[in-house]
Amino acid sequence: MSEKVAFVTGASRGIGKAIAVELAHAGYDVAITARTVHEGESREHSSTLKRSDTTPLPGSLDSTAQQIEATGRRCLTVPADLLDHPSLVSAADRVLAELGRVDVLVNNGRYIGPGHMDLILDTPIRILRDHLEANALAPVVLVKALVPQMVERGNGTVINITSGVAYGDPPAPAGQGGWGLGYAFSKGALHRIAGVLAVELRDRGIKAFNVQPGFIATERIAQDMAAFGFDASTGAPPAVIAKVCRWLLESPDAALRNGQNIEAQDVCSALGLLPGWSLAPAG
């Protein structure tokens, strides 16, 4: 049995990859899940119903696993789809069977596809349902699969990667610098999970946090989102979020924030968690 294990969703690239590798550096064996297993795989990732985009995105579970294993920690790759809830349960069961435990669940993965940048009146209900299934219900599926064994041991942490869209209105319509209802209301639903978990289970040793990344320069932002008014060059690096997640697991001060929303860029900058990076303007 591993001494401590983290389970990270959406770990093929971006924030999830950065968190998974950082937790390996922190001494965790890491189970990683996503849909993209090998580099160069193609699947739909257009944010709008108006066009299709299946060009490969950089990143894969393979490449993340290589970086984790380079730290000397064990990596277990368990491909799954947030829209296929039984696949998530199977992934969780396999991790528990092979690694023996999960101490940290990081719900980072989210719906990728149409509806993200479409207007309400243009978005079919089935697409809105997919957002909810992936962004809000899939994390609950994993909570129900993995938190009971944390409760049995009297210790465990759930980190939900939320978004400012959960509590803020877009500055413009979807596709013109704003975002669609599917993204906003599904992240809003996710945003409520940590607080409820903390109220229900803090006396059983469970901590739960929302981590709000702010704008992050991920591979997909760079490849896909310029057309919708988002400039990746203005984003913070994914390592900012990884460092904050590690801080939540290691700092005694973090326990005081159980159930709360963590504005990750503010915390990282104030505490100097990522050397060489700060919100303060240069000079």
N, C-alpha and C positions, 0 to 999 in steps of 0.2 A: 504494500500500500504506500502511495506517495505521502509525504509529510504534509504538504499543502498543495491544493489544486485550484486553479482558476478556470472558468469556462467562459469563453468570449465569443459572442455572435458577431457576424459581419466582419470576420477577421481576415478576409482575403486582401484587404487594402485599407488605406485611409486611417481613420481613428481607431477602428478595431484592431488593425494590424499593429499600430503603434502601442496600444494598450497591452496586447498579448505579448509583444516582445519586451516591453518594460517590466511586466509582471514576471517574466522569465528571469530577467536580471535581478528582480527582487527575491528570487528563490522559489518561485512557484513552478510546478509542472503545469502545463497549459493545454487544455482542450480547446480546439478552435473549430468553428463551424461557419459555413457560408455556402453559396451555390457554386462559386467558381473554384474548381479543384486545381486545374492546370492552367498555366499561362496560355493566353491566346484563345480561350473559349469564347464563343459568341452567344449572346442572348440579348433580348430586347432591354434597352436601358434608356430609351427616349422618355423625357419627362412630359411629353405632350401627345395627345391623340392625333395631332395634325400631321405627324410624320413618324417614321420608324427609324431606329438606329440600333443595329446589332453589331457594330464594329467592336472588336475586343477592347476591354479596358485593361490597363496595367494592373497586375497583382493577381494572386491566387493563394489558395491554402498551401500549395506546395512551397511557394517562396516564403510565406510567413513561417511555415514549419522549419525551413532551413535556418532562418534567423534565430528562432527559438532554440533549436538544437545546438546552434553555434555557441550559445551561452552555457551549455552543459546540462540544461534541463530537458526533461522529457516533453515531447509534444504528441498529442493524440488528435488526429484529423478526423472529424466526424461531419461529413457533408450533410446539409439539411436545407430545407426551404421554409421560410417563415409563413408561407401560405399553405404549407402542408404540415399541419400540427402533429399528426402522427409521426412524421419524420423527426420532429423535435423531441418527442418523447423517446423515440428509439435512440436518438443521439445521446440524450441524458442518461438513459439506461446503460448504454455502452460505456460511457465515461465512468459511471459508478461501478460497473462490473470490472473495468480494466484498471482504473486508477484508485478505486476504493472510496472516494469521497469527492465532494466539491465544497470548497470553503468560500469561494467568491464567484458569483454569477454577474457577468457584465452584459446587460442587454443593450448592445450597440447596434445590431443590424436593423435595417428598416426597409420598407417597401421601396423598390426601385422600378420605375415604369411610368406609364401615362397617368395623368391626373394631377401630378405634382405641380405642373405649370399650366393647368387648364381652368377656365372660369367655371363657377358653380353651374350655370345653366348649360354649359357644354359638356359636363362630366356625368357619365352614366352612373346610376346607383351602384352597379356591380363594381365599378372602379373605386368608388368611395368605400365600399365594403372591403375591398382588398386592402386599402390603406389601414382600415381598422383592424383587420385580421392580422396583418403583418406587424404594425407598429404598436398596437395596444394589447391584442389578445395573445399573440405569440409569446410576448414576455410573461404573461400570466401563466401560460402553459408551462414555461420553464420554471417559473417560481413554484408552481404546484408540483413539478417533478423533482426539484432539487432542494427546496427549502426544508422539507420535512427531515431530511438527514442532517441538515444544519441544526435544526431544533433539537434533535436527539443528542447531539454533541454539546449543545448549549452555546454555539458560536457560529457566526456566518455573516456574510455581507452580500447585499444585492446593490448593484450600481446600475441605474438606468440612464443611458445617454439621451437626454431630452433635447429641447430646442427652445429658443426664445419665441418661436411661432406659437408655442403652447399658451402663452399669456400676453402676446403682443400682436397688434394688427399689422398687416403688410403696409409698406409705404406706397404701394402702387398695385394695380391689378396683377393677377398671375400672368407671367410671361413678359411683364414690363417692369421688372425689378421687384415684384412681389411674389407671392406663392399662392397655391390653390387651397381650397377647403380640405381636400383629402389629407394633405400634409399637416395642416394646422389642427384640425379637430382630432386626428388620430394621435398626434403628439400631445395634444391637450389631455386626452384620455390616459396616455402613458404617464403624464406628469403627475397624476393623482395616485399612482400605485405606491410610490415610496413612502409617502406620508401615512397611508393606511397600514402598510406593512409595519412601519415603526410603531404605530399605536398598538397594533394587535400583538406584536412579537418582541418588542424591546425587552420585556421582562423574561424572555426566553433566550436572550443573548443574540438577537438578530438586529443588525444595522442595515438601513436602506437609505440610499441617497439618490437624488437627481443630480446629474452633472450636465450643466448647460454649456456647450462648447463655444458658442459664438461662431463667427465665420472662420472656417478652417480651410486651408489650402490642401484639399485632398486631390488624388488623381482624377476622380470623376468631376470635381468642380472644374479642374483645369481643362478637361477634355470636352465636357458637355455644356457647361452653364454660362459661358460667355455670351451665347446667343440670347440669354434671358436676362442679361444685365448684371451678372456676377463675375467680378474680376478676381481670379484666384491669387493674383500677385498681392492683393491687399489682405489676404487671410493669414492667420497664425498657423504655425506648423502643427501637425497632429501630435507631436511629442508633448505639447503643452497639456493636452488632455490626459495623455498617458502619465505624466508626472503628477497630475492632480489625483488621478485614481490611485496611484501608489501612495501618495500622501494620506488619502482617506483610510488606507489600510494600515499605515504605519504610525501615524501621529496620534498621541493621546488626545490632542485637541480636537481631532476630527470626530471623535465619538460624541462630542457635545453637539454636533450638527446632525445627529441621527434624525432621519425623516425630512431633512431640509433640502432646499435647492442650492447647489453650489455653482456660482458663476465662475467657471473654470479659468478664464483668462485673467480675471481680477485676482483670484487666489494665487495662481501661478506667478503673476507679476509681483504681487505684494510680498510673497514669501521667497521669491527668487528660486523657484523650484527647477527652472530650466536655465542653466548658465548661458549668458549671452543673449537671452530673450527678455524683453520687457514691453509693457504697454506704453511706457514713457517715451515720448518722441525723442529721436536721436538728437544729441547736442544739447 
